[in-house]
Amino acid sequence: MLDNVDYCYPNGTKALKNISLNIHKGEFIAIMGQNGAGKTTLIRLLNGLLKPTKGDIYFENENINTKTVATLSKKIGIIFQNPTHQLFSNTVEDEILFSLKSLGLDKSEMKIKAEKVINQFNFVNYRNRSPLNLSGGEAKRLAIASIICRDPEVIIFDEPTLGQDEEGIKFFINLINQELDKGTTLIIVTHNIEFTIDFIPRTILMVNGKIVADGPTKDVLINEMLIDKSSLILPQIHQFKIELKKIGITIPDNVFHESELIEFLSNLLQNNSNKK
């Protein structure tokens, strides 16, 4: 929980202004907004990398201002947009083992956990490869694996779908479903409106360091006034619905996905055909 949080950088830039926010265990949340909206500052506050200038942040009813980053990292994991910012071991396997060291496990436990995540993330043939010799998508997967292996209660992703191909997106969707089944709280910072409206139930929209909307994704991301205010782009399906309405075809509000739109239009065409 964030309670009236401000954050001001040393150069005087006020990145967050009076942020109050509740995130419940097991939730899946998107944080959206243009560059400079305060998204990255917010997630750095959530895992203790930054401390609020004003206000308080609570995790499990304890004020995290009293916790070290090392302590918080055991429960709150963050995967940065650029994986090279958190990969520095000589091999893929060493990267995962290094991440596990701070958990206080013995060597056999570490080996078991490392082997499990190496298999889960398809790194069996890459275990001895340098992270520097991985592709962009592989490096991002390794950054995620180095956090997942720790079994954190909260995972924060910064632009996880950026630069991912279709296979990488499918892998990520499967991964987040597995984590949600475990009860993990997932927070995703993203510009990907199509991904968000398809998969993420709740969206927090930020503009100039403030939260301007917080609610069901389908309500937030089709609100033309909010989307314009945040300089984002309406979901493609909603844009298409607006164009159809101009020619006299009104699509129901509960049609959000491509498959639903295709089904509705097919039924409409069939009904019109039957009337002739």
Phi, psi and omega in degrees: 000134174253132184237103177050054185270132169243153169219128179237125178288158182305333180279003177098354179290122179269103188275329179229140185227107172056055181272120172237132190201136174246129176236125185263153181303133177084002179285157175237113192230141170254140170246120186233161180151160180290168175304136181090001181285340180112006185297310183294320176300318181299313183289332176290331174289324185295328179252016170085003178294331173235154176248139182297143174290325178214150177092182186226150176235129183242138173228124185053045176066014177242140179288120185286352175299339180269358184256148175278161177299321180299319179292315181294326184294342177288337182245335182236111180257144179231133176247114185284161180300318179260108185297335181295344178287347182227012177245122183211006178276170185284330181224166177301314181296317179298325179299316180290318179296321179299318180297329183279340188302320186287354181278353178077024180277154173281170188298323181292320177296319179298318180297317180297313180295318181297317181295322179298313184285330176298319177289316181301323184260013175059043179252017183303317182272003183241004190302329182260008180274146176290138175304334180290342181259014176269155173290170180301316180294321179293320179297322178294320178297320179294320177300319178293316181299323182291342175265315181303323183299339182274354182052054180290160178279333180230133174236130179247123179251132176254108180052057185291336182268353183295125178078004180272139174278181184300319179296319179295323178294316180298318178299316182294318178299316178298319180297313182293328176295320177297317181292321177296323177297331178278351181090013179289140174275127183241129178235124183238122171270124185204154169258357187279090184294321182296316178297315183298313184289336179279329192233339190250122187290326187235137180232134174253122183252128183242143175219125176050046175081005180237152173274119181257347177201145178206110182180193178305132185308317185291338175278319184289314191275356172250008177278103187299324180294316180293318181295320178294319181297326183266003178060033174260182181241135179302148175305145184302319180299318181292322176299319180295320178297322178296317180294321178296322180297328180295335180254016172092011178250110181262123180264133181303151182298333184277004175267110184240331189255158182304315182297322179292321180293317179299317180297316181297313181292325177296316179295322180296315179297319179295318180295319178295325179293321181292333181284341183280000000 
